[in-house]
Amino acid sequence: MHSGDNIVKSWRRSNLASKRESGTAENRGLTFWGQWAAATSLLILLLCTLAMIKTGEIDTQYRILALLTLLGSVPAYSLVGAYQKHHSHLAGLGRLLGGWLLLLAGLLVATFITKTSTLFSREVILTWGSLGFVLQACLYVPLHSFSRRYHKKLQASRTSLIIGTGELAQDLADKLVRQRREPLVGLVASTELELPDNGLYPIVGNLAHLRDLIATHNIRRLYIALPLSEAEQIEGLYVDLLDANVDVVWLPDLNSMMLLNHSAREIEGMPAIHLNESPLTSYPTAALTKALMDRAVALLAIIALSPVLLATAMAVKYSSPGPVLFKQKRHGWNGKVIKVWKFRSMRMHDDAQVKQATREDPRITPVGRFIRRTSLDELPQLFNVLQGHMSLVGPRPHAVAHNDYYTGKIKAYMARHRIKPGITGLAQVSGCRGETETIDKMEKRVELDLAYINNWSLWLDIKILIKTPFTLLSKDIY
């Protein structure tokens, strides 16, 4: 029997949280674009006013800067998750500051590359940079408060019922009551044979009582959360409720299925549920940004760390006979076999049977022990990133032999290859490093890898990169 049920449950929790956390995509879009438009207009107005005060006119360079601000603010604020209505005021202001600093950094890089920084008044730019955030914050607080009050008012008037009594229905009820603050009357059983249980949310009747419940409680929204075994009832329910003047929302019960980065969309007007999709194909624009960031940072890191790379290569060369680099076949994106580069840390040996390194492994050289302990042996993978075979952040690639071994023992093990492997990853910064001598340890690593894929974003990549240096001296590295 496979020992992967906890991974299924983890995926379920991860997906439910990530897909329902912020409401519908439409509401998120309206919240973001409305506040973004107001804030950007204020920033551009402030820049033009300061330029007028300083020079008496708005010169060409300031007009170009205003245009770049307009274009650059969208990815900058999107990346940090600004303007989301579920944030507290303090958290929202923090993300707003992060987005503003990211935008200013991008503009600074642009002026440096184009050698136009001398065209701008230092007084105007410094005043704009400091006063710009203050004005954004003053605008953000009332707009954010209004947005939250408006959505709470809408939700408070949306009395609801849930048709279904299973795990999905109970979980949905918990989300509606605890997170969305939506008035919930209770659950409706799909058959007369179901008896009230001791669950947190009451069963107020069955389908025979549905019309009476709608009228009695002035129900405005019905959620259908039936298991797949009862899916044949959904069409009949929908037709019967067409004249009931209530919103009907169907949540397919997919809890028993393995889901990976799932979403609901349309294909030429036809509804489609994507059960398993790579983030690199479902978010092509963000994936392109990730690829550009990977290669740019990898190139800068290679240049900055070139003395360390050369010194390590010389130390490995003189530590024991053999090549400086160790190239091992591992699975990459979508299972494609790639060669991953590392500084050789072991003496030359027969590797017909791939064996994980263990603590006090006699195959490891003294220099190898140091570079493994400090993770210097991983630095050549920066060249793998430049080649496009790896990413800075992603699930760590395992040896092909290890993948063959674990595929039959851990459910959905190979699903971790639905995104490019990384030099570091969520599992590594969460403490899952070193030898995986038990199935449970590898299972935990896979669970975190899949959680990364389900919740992938550029902001998550940045957070993992920031955390990585603080994990390099972990006692589990050898």
C-alpha positions as CSV (number, residue, x, y, z in Angstrom):
1,M,0.0,0.0,0.0
2,H,1.3,3.4,-0.9
3,S,2.2,5.8,2.0
4,G,1.0,8.9,0.2
5,D,-2.3,9.8,1.8
6,N,-0.8,12.7,3.7
7,I,0.4,14.2,0.5
8,V,-3.1,14.1,-1.0
9,K,-4.4,15.8,2.2
10,S,-1.7,18.4,2.0
11,W,-2.4,19.1,-1.6
12,R,-6.0,19.4,-0.8
13,R,-5.4,22.0,1.9
14,S,-2.9,23.9,-0.1
15,N,-5.2,24.1,-3.2
16,L,-8.3,25.0,-1.2
17,A,-6.4,27.8,0.6
18,S,-4.7,29.2,-2.4
19,K,-7.8,29.1,-4.7
20,R,-10.3,30.6,-2.2
21,E,-8.2,32.9,-0.1
22,S,-8.8,36.1,-1.9
23,G,-12.3,35.7,-3.4
24,T,-13.0,35.6,-7.1
25,A,-10.4,36.7,-9.7
26,E,-12.8,39.3,-10.9
27,N,-13.1,41.0,-7.4
28,R,-9.3,40.8,-7.0
29,G,-8.9,42.5,-10.4
30,L,-11.3,45.3,-9.6
31,T,-9.6,45.9,-6.2
32,F,-6.2,46.0,-7.7
33,W,-6.9,48.0,-10.8
34,G,-9.0,50.6,-9.0
35,Q,-6.5,51.4,-6.4
36,W,-3.6,51.1,-8.8
37,A,-5.1,53.6,-11.2
38,A,-5.7,56.1,-8.3
39,A,-2.2,55.7,-6.9
40,T,-0.4,55.9,-10.2
41,S,-2.3,59.0,-11.2
42,L,-1.3,60.6,-8.0
43,L,2.4,59.6,-8.5
44,I,2.5,61.0,-12.0
45,L,0.7,64.2,-10.9
46,L,3.2,64.6,-8.1
47,L,6.2,64.1,-10.4
48,C,4.9,66.6,-12.9
49,T,4.2,69.2,-10.1
50,L,7.7,68.8,-8.7
51,A,9.2,69.2,-12.2
52,M,7.2,72.3,-12.8
53,I,8.2,73.9,-9.5
54,K,11.9,73.1,-10.2
55,T,12.2,74.1,-13.9
56,G,9.0,75.8,-14.8
57,E,8.1,73.1,-17.3
58,I,7.8,69.4,-17.7
59,D,10.9,68.3,-19.6
60,T,11.0,65.3,-21.9
61,Q,13.0,63.2,-19.4
62,Y,10.2,63.6,-16.8
63,R,7.6,62.7,-19.3
64,I,9.5,59.5,-20.1
65,L,9.9,58.8,-16.4
66,A,6.1,59.2,-15.9
67,L,5.5,56.7,-18.7
68,L,7.9,54.2,-17.2
69,T,6.2,54.6,-13.9
70,L,2.9,53.8,-15.4
71,L,4.2,50.7,-17.2
72,G,6.5,49.5,-14.4
73,S,4.1,49.9,-11.5
74,V,1.8,47.0,-12.7
75,P,4.4,44.2,-12.5
76,A,6.1,45.8,-9.4
77,Y,2.9,46.0,-7.3
78,S,1.6,42.7,-8.7
79,L,4.8,40.9,-7.7
80,V,4.5,41.9,-4.0
81,G,0.7,41.3,-3.9
82,A,-0.3,44.9,-3.2
83,Y,-3.9,46.0,-2.9
84,Q,-5.4,42.7,-1.9
85,K,-8.5,43.2,0.2
86,H,-7.8,40.4,2.7
87,H,-4.6,42.1,4.0
88,S,-4.7,44.2,7.2
89,H,-3.8,47.8,6.9
90,L,-0.3,47.3,8.3
91,A,0.4,44.3,6.0
92,G,-1.0,46.2,3.0
93,L,1.2,49.2,3.7
94,G,4.2,46.9,4.0
95,R,3.5,45.4,0.6
96,L,2.8,48.8,-0.9
97,L,6.2,50.0,0.4
98,G,7.8,46.9,-1.1
99,G,6.2,47.6,-4.5
100,W,7.2,51.2,-4.5
101,L,10.9,50.4,-3.6
102,L,10.9,47.7,-6.3
103,L,9.6,50.2,-8.8
104,L,12.1,52.9,-7.8
105,A,14.9,50.3,-8.1
106,G,13.8,49.4,-11.6
107,L,13.7,53.0,-12.6
108,L,17.1,53.6,-11.2
109,V,18.5,50.6,-13.1
110,A,16.9,51.9,-16.3
111,T,18.5,55.4,-15.9
112,F,21.9,53.8,-15.1
113,I,21.8,51.6,-18.2
114,T,20.7,54.5,-20.5
115,K,23.2,56.9,-18.8
116,T,20.5,59.5,-18.3
117,S,20.6,59.8,-14.5
118,T,22.3,63.2,-14.8
119,L,19.3,64.7,-16.7
120,F,17.2,64.6,-13.5
121,S,17.2,66.9,-10.6
122,R,18.3,65.1,-7.5
123,E,16.0,67.2,-5.4
124,V,13.0,66.3,-7.5
125,I,13.7,62.6,-7.5
126,L,14.5,62.4,-3.7
127,T,11.3,64.4,-2.9
128,W,9.3,62.3,-5.3
129,G,10.6,59.0,-3.9
130,S,9.9,59.9,-0.2
131,L,6.7,61.9,-0.7
132,G,5.4,59.5,-3.3
133,F,5.0,56.7,-0.7
134,V,3.4,59.0,1.9
135,L,0.8,60.1,-0.6
136,Q,0.2,56.5,-1.7
137,A,-0.3,55.5,1.9
138,C,-2.7,58.3,2.6
139,L,-4.7,57.2,-0.4
140,Y,-4.4,53.5,0.4
141,V,-5.9,53.6,3.9
142,P,-9.3,55.0,3.0
143,L,-9.6,53.1,-0.3
144,H,-8.7,49.8,1.4
145,S,-11.1,50.5,4.2
146,F,-13.9,51.3,1.8
147,S,-13.1,48.2,-0.3
148,R,-13.2,45.9,2.8
149,R,-16.4,47.4,4.1
150,Y,-18.1,47.1,0.7
151,H,-17.2,43.5,0.3
152,K,-18.2,42.7,3.9
153,K,-21.6,44.4,3.3
154,L,-22.1,42.3,0.1
155,Q,-21.2,39.1,1.9
156,A,-23.4,40.0,4.9
157,S,-26.5,40.2,2.6
158,R,-25.7,36.9,0.9
159,T,-27.4,34.3,3.2
160,S,-26.4,30.9,1.9
161,L,-27.0,27.2,2.1
162,I,-24.7,24.3,1.2
163,I,-26.2,21.3,-0.6
164,G,-24.0,18.4,0.7
165,T,-22.7,17.1,4.0
166,G,-19.4,15.6,3.1
167,E,-15.8,16.7,3.8
168,L,-15.9,19.3,0.9
169,A,-19.2,20.8,2.2
170,Q,-17.8,21.0,5.8
171,D,-14.6,22.6,4.6
172,L,-16.5,25.1,2.4
173,A,-18.7,26.0,5.3
174,D,-15.7,26.7,7.4
175,K,-14.2,29.0,4.8
176,L,-17.5,30.8,4.3
177,V,-18.0,31.4,8.0
178,R,-14.5,32.0,9.3
179,Q,-12.8,33.7,6.4
180,R,-15.5,35.3,4.2
181,R,-17.9,36.1,7.1
182,E,-20.8,35.0,4.9
183,P,-24.0,34.2,6.8
184,L,-24.6,30.4,6.5
185,V,-27.8,28.8,7.5
186,G,-26.5,25.2,7.3
187,L,-26.0,22.1,5.2
188,V,-28.7,20.3,3.2
189,A,-28.5,16.5,2.9
190,S,-28.9,15.1,-0.6
191,T,-31.0,12.1,0.6
192,E,-33.6,11.5,3.2
193,L,-31.5,8.7,4.7
194,E,-28.9,11.1,5.9
195,L,-29.3,11.8,9.6
196,P,-28.0,14.9,11.4
197,D,-24.4,14.4,12.6
198,N,-22.2,16.0,15.2
199,G,-20.4,18.2,12.7
200,L,-19.5,21.8,13.4
201,Y,-22.2,23.0,11.0
202,P,-25.8,21.7,11.3
203,I,-27.8,19.7,8.7
204,V,-31.0,21.7,8.5
205,G,-32.9,19.4,6.1
206,N,-32.7,17.5,2.9
207,L,-33.6,18.2,-0.7
208,A,-37.3,17.7,-0.1
209,H,-37.2,20.8,2.2
210,L,-35.0,22.9,-0.1
211,R,-37.8,25.2,-1.4
212,D,-39.1,25.9,2.2
213,L,-35.6,26.6,3.4
214,I,-35.0,29.1,0.6
215,A,-38.2,31.0,1.4
216,T,-38.0,30.8,5.2
217,H,-34.4,32.0,5.5
218,N,-34.4,34.3,2.4
219,I,-31.5,32.4,0.9
220,R,-29.6,34.3,-1.7
221,R,-26.9,31.8,-2.7
222,L,-26.8,28.0,-2.9
223,Y,-23.5,26.1,-3.0
224,I,-23.7,22.6,-4.5
225,A,-20.9,20.5,-2.9
226,L,-21.9,16.9,-3.7
227,P,-19.4,14.0,-4.2
228,L,-18.8,12.8,-7.7
229,S,-20.9,9.7,-7.0
230,E,-24.0,12.0,-6.8
231,A,-23.1,14.2,-9.8
232,E,-26.2,13.0,-11.7
233,Q,-28.3,15.1,-9.3
234,I,-26.7,18.4,-10.2
235,E,-28.4,18.9,-13.5
236,G,-31.8,18.3,-12.0
237,L,-31.1,20.6,-9.1
238,Y,-30.0,23.4,-11.4
239,V,-33.0,23.2,-13.6
240,D,-35.3,23.0,-10.6
241,L,-33.7,26.1,-9.1
242,L,-33.9,28.3,-12.2
243,D,-37.0,30.0,-11.0
244,A,-36.0,30.2,-7.3
245,N,-34.2,33.6,-7.7
246,V,-31.0,32.4,-6.0
247,D,-27.4,32.3,-7.1
248,V,-26.3,28.7,-7.7
249,V,-22.6,27.9,-7.4
250,W,-21.2,24.4,-8.1
251,L,-18.0,23.2,-6.5
252,P,-16.9,19.9,-8.0
253,D,-15.8,17.5,-5.3
254,L,-12.3,16.8,-6.5
255,N,-10.8,16.1,-3.1
256,S,-10.2,12.4,-3.8
257,M,-8.1,13.3,-6.9
258,M,-4.5,14.3,-7.1
259,L,-4.6,18.0,-8.2
260,L,-1.6,20.0,-9.3
261,N,-1.9,23.8,-9.9
262,H,-5.5,23.3,-10.8
263,S,-7.8,26.0,-12.1
264,A,-11.1,26.7,-13.7
265,R,-11.2,28.5,-17.0
266,E,-12.9,28.7,-20.4
267,I,-12.0,27.2,-23.8
268,E,-13.8,29.2,-26.4
269,G,-16.8,29.6,-24.2
270,M,-16.8,26.1,-22.8
271,P,-16.0,25.7,-19.1
272,A,-12.9,23.7,-18.4
273,I,-11.3,22.5,-15.1
274,H,-7.6,22.1,-15.3
275,L,-6.7,19.2,-12.9
276,N,-3.0,19.0,-13.5
277,E,-1.0,21.8,-15.2
278,S,2.5,23.1,-14.9
279,P,2.8,26.7,-13.6
280,L,5.3,27.3,-16.5
281,T,2.5,26.7,-19.0
282,S,-0.5,28.1,-17.1
283,Y,1.3,31.4,-16.4
284,P,3.4,32.0,-19.5
285,T,4.1,35.7,-18.8
286,A,5.2,35.0,-15.2
287,A,7.2,32.0,-16.4
288,L,9.1,34.2,-18.9
289,T,9.8,36.7,-16.1
290,K,11.1,33.8,-13.9
291,A,13.4,32.6,-16.7
292,L,14.7,36.1,-17.3
293,M,15.3,36.6,-13.6
294,D,17.0,33.2,-13.3
295,R,19.5,33.9,-16.1
296,A,20.2,37.5,-15.1
297,V,20.8,36.6,-11.4
298,A,22.8,33.5,-12.4
299,L,25.1,35.5,-14.7
300,L,25.6,38.2,-12.0
301,A,26.4,35.5,-9.4
302,I,28.9,33.8,-11.7
303,I,30.7,37.1,-12.3
304,A,30.6,38.1,-8.6
305,L,31.6,34.6,-7.3
306,S,34.2,33.9,-10.0
307,P,37.2,34.1,-7.5
308,V,35.3,31.6,-5.3
309,L,34.6,29.3,-8.3
310,L,38.3,29.3,-9.4
311,A,39.6,28.7,-5.9
312,T,37.2,25.9,-5.3
313,A,38.0,24.3,-8.7
314,M,41.8,24.4,-7.8
315,A,41.2,22.9,-4.3
316,V,39.1,20.1,-5.8
317,K,41.7,19.5,-8.6
318,Y,44.6,19.1,-6.1
319,S,42.6,17.2,-3.4
320,S,42.4,13.9,-5.2
321,P,42.8,12.5,-8.8
322,G,39.8,13.0,-11.1
323,P,37.9,15.8,-12.9
324,V,36.9,19.0,-11.2
325,L,33.3,18.8,-12.1
326,F,30.9,15.9,-11.4
327,K,28.1,15.6,-14.0
328,Q,25.2,13.4,-13.1
329,K,22.1,12.5,-15.0
330,R,19.0,13.8,-13.3
331,H,15.4,14.4,-14.3
332,G,14.5,18.0,-15.3
333,W,11.3,19.7,-16.4
334,N,8.6,17.3,-17.5
335,G,10.9,14.3,-16.7
336,K,13.5,15.2,-19.4
337,V,17.0,13.8,-18.4
338,I,19.6,16.6,-17.9
339,K,23.2,16.6,-16.7
340,V,23.5,18.5,-13.4
341,W,26.9,20.0,-12.7
342,K,28.6,20.0,-9.2
343,F,32.1,20.3,-7.9
344,R,33.4,16.8,-7.3
345,S,33.4,16.1,-3.6
346,M,34.2,12.4,-3.6
347,R,37.1,10.2,-4.6
348,M,36.6,8.4,-7.9
349,H,34.7,5.2,-7.3
350,D,32.4,2.8,-9.1
351,D,29.0,4.5,-9.2
352,A,27.1,1.7,-11.0
353,Q,24.7,1.7,-8.1
354,V,23.9,5.3,-7.1
355,K,24.1,5.7,-3.3
356,Q,23.2,8.9,-1.4
357,A,25.9,10.5,0.6
358,T,25.7,9.8,4.3
359,R,27.2,11.3,7.4
360,E,30.9,10.4,7.7
361,D,30.8,8.9,4.2
362,P,34.3,7.5,3.5
363,R,34.0,8.4,-0.2
364,I,34.0,12.2,0.6
365,T,37.4,13.9,0.5
366,P,38.4,16.5,3.1
367,V,37.9,19.3,0.6
368,G,34.7,17.7,-0.5
369,R,33.4,17.6,3.0
370,F,34.0,21.4,3.4
371,I,32.4,22.4,0.0
372,R,29.4,20.1,0.8
373,R,29.1,21.6,4.2
374,T,29.1,25.1,2.8
375,S,27.1,24.2,-0.4
376,L,30.0,25.5,-2.5
377,D,29.8,22.2,-4.5
378,E,26.4,23.4,-5.9
379,L,27.7,26.6,-7.5
380,P,28.4,25.1,-10.9
381,Q,24.7,24.6,-11.3
382,L,24.5,28.4,-12.0
383,F,25.8,27.3,-15.5
384,N,22.8,24.8,-15.6
385,V,20.6,27.8,-15.0
386,L,22.2,29.8,-17.8
387,Q,21.6,26.8,-20.1
388,G,17.9,26.9,-19.2
389,H,18.0,23.4,-17.8
390,M,17.5,24.5,-14.2
391,S,16.0,27.4,-12.2
392,L,17.4,29.2,-9.2
393,V,14.4,28.0,-7.2
394,G,12.5,24.8,-7.7
395,P,12.4,21.1,-6.4
396,R,15.9,19.8,-6.1
397,P,16.7,17.3,-8.9
398,H,17.4,13.7,-7.7
399,A,19.5,11.1,-9.4
400,V,17.6,9.1,-12.0
401,A,18.2,5.9,-10.0
402,H,16.6,7.5,-6.9
403,N,13.6,8.6,-8.9
404,D,13.2,5.1,-10.2
405,Y,13.3,3.8,-6.7
406,Y,10.8,6.2,-5.1
407,T,8.3,6.4,-8.0
408,G,6.7,3.1,-6.9
409,K,6.7,4.0,-3.2
410,I,5.5,7.6,-3.0
411,K,2.3,8.7,-4.7
412,A,2.7,11.4,-7.4
413,Y,6.5,11.4,-6.8
414,M,7.3,12.4,-10.4
415,A,4.8,15.2,-10.3
416,R,7.5,17.3,-8.7
417,H,9.0,17.6,-12.2
418,R,6.1,19.7,-13.5
419,I,8.4,22.7,-13.0
420,K,12.1,23.2,-13.6
421,P,14.4,21.8,-10.8
422,G,16.2,24.4,-8.8
423,I,19.5,25.0,-7.0
424,T,17.4,25.7,-3.9
425,G,13.8,25.2,-3.0
426,L,11.0,25.3,-0.5
427,A,11.9,21.9,0.9
428,Q,15.5,23.0,1.5
429,V,14.7,26.3,3.3
430,S,12.1,24.3,5.4
431,G,14.7,22.0,6.9
432,C,14.3,19.0,4.5
433,R,18.0,18.7,3.5
434,G,20.6,15.9,3.7
435,E,20.1,12.2,3.5
436,T,16.5,10.8,3.0
437,E,17.2,7.4,4.5
438,T,13.5,6.7,5.2
439,I,10.4,6.9,3.0
440,D,8.9,9.4,5.5
441,K,11.7,11.9,5.0
442,M,11.5,11.7,1.2
443,E,7.7,11.9,1.4
444,K,8.0,15.2,3.5
445,R,10.4,16.6,0.9
446,V,8.0,15.7,-2.0
447,E,5.1,17.2,0.0
448,L,6.9,20.5,0.2
449,D,8.0,20.4,-3.5
450,L,4.3,19.9,-4.5
451,A,3.2,22.7,-2.2
452,Y,5.8,25.0,-4.0
453,I,4.3,24.1,-7.4
454,N,0.8,24.7,-6.2
455,N,1.6,28.1,-4.7
456,W,4.3,29.2,-7.1
457,S,4.9,32.9,-7.6
458,L,7.8,35.2,-8.3
459,W,7.4,36.6,-4.8
460,L,7.7,33.1,-3.3
461,D,10.9,32.6,-5.3
462,I,12.4,35.8,-4.0
463,K,11.5,34.8,-0.4
464,I,13.2,31.4,-0.8
465,L,16.3,33.0,-2.3
466,I,16.5,35.4,0.7
467,K,16.1,32.5,3.2
468,T,18.6,30.2,1.5
469,P,21.9,31.8,2.8
470,F,20.6,31.3,6.4
471,T,20.2,27.5,5.8
472,L,23.6,26.8,4.3
473,L,25.2,25.9,7.6
474,S,22.5,23.4,8.5
475,K,23.7,20.4,10.5
476,D,21.9,18.1,8.0
477,I,24.3,19.1,5.2
478,Y,27.2,16.6,4.7
